[in-house]
Amino acid sequence: MKMQDKVAIITGSAAGIGKEIAITYAREGAKVVIADMNKAAAEATAQELRDGGGQAMSVAMDVTDEAAVNAGVDEVVKAWGGVDVLVSNAGIQIVHPLQDFTLAEWKKLLAIHLDGAFLTSKACLPHMYKSGRGGSVIFMGSVHSKEASMLKAPYVTAKHGLIGLCKVIAKEGAEHGVRANVICPGFVRTALVEKQIPEQAKTLGISEAEVIKDVMLKETVDGEFTTVQDVAEVALLFASFPSNALTGQSLVVSHGWFMQ
Ligand code: NAD
């Protein structure tokens, strides 16, 4: 067990990539917190993990709401005594050409990805610093933390921004044994991506099959989607790595779409 009794808060973990990270951490012995704005789905996921023999609780948390983030983290600390791992994963996607984005859409997307990462880090870091056990902060970036695509101005901006925030936390957290890293997945077939396929087909005037083959997977080495399990393996590596040697990094898991 690589995470025995470590308390891990994972935002946006009622579904998709976050849920698979929760399953993986629970299998490795962690006490997993399903933190999601969809409270019913969060509790259903937590129940699923408990039914499978894991340790899990749910908290209702909109990551853009400072009071909700602080209340959720307080609830976890009260129940389980601290926080060892934060995975800031909650995210959405909105696709348009830049000139068609409203300011409200821009602000909403930046708030979920960037305010969410800031607020959850701000709430969790003092507990990691105080425990003397160190900790691990993990941001869910994307290949779009490194690379641009058309139609995704706020998403690409936010995902690049997470790398800057991660590097600051890596520097500030080092003396407390707190590491910070970013996972940068390629396309994973979750609800977030399923929604984009018809939208991009419409905007680009091509078929949905062409969106998958010629847009999403075009630059991969083998035409394959990245899976939730692939991403969860990287999340496990970052959470369980034993020293400050692996900090301030961003790791791309994308079937070679982006190579560095
Ligand atoms: P998803 O839509 O399957 O799941 C997202 C989860 O986040 C949902 O449970 C939703 O309720 C929750 N959520 C949304 N807004 C929230 C908020 N304000 N507060 C709390 N919870 C909120 O999405 P996914 O594909 O699993 O994406 C998870 C993360 O991975 C996102 O940050 C996304 O940008 C990133 N990512 C996804 C892909 C991909 O191809 N799917 C690729 C790279 C990066």
Residues whose N, C-alpha, C, O or C-beta is under 5 A from the ligand:
A	BS01	NAD	G12 S13 A14 A15 G16 I17 G18 A35 D36 M37 N38 M61 D62 V63 T64 N89 A90 G91 I92 I112 M140 G141 S142 P185 G186 F187 V188 T190 A191 L192 V193
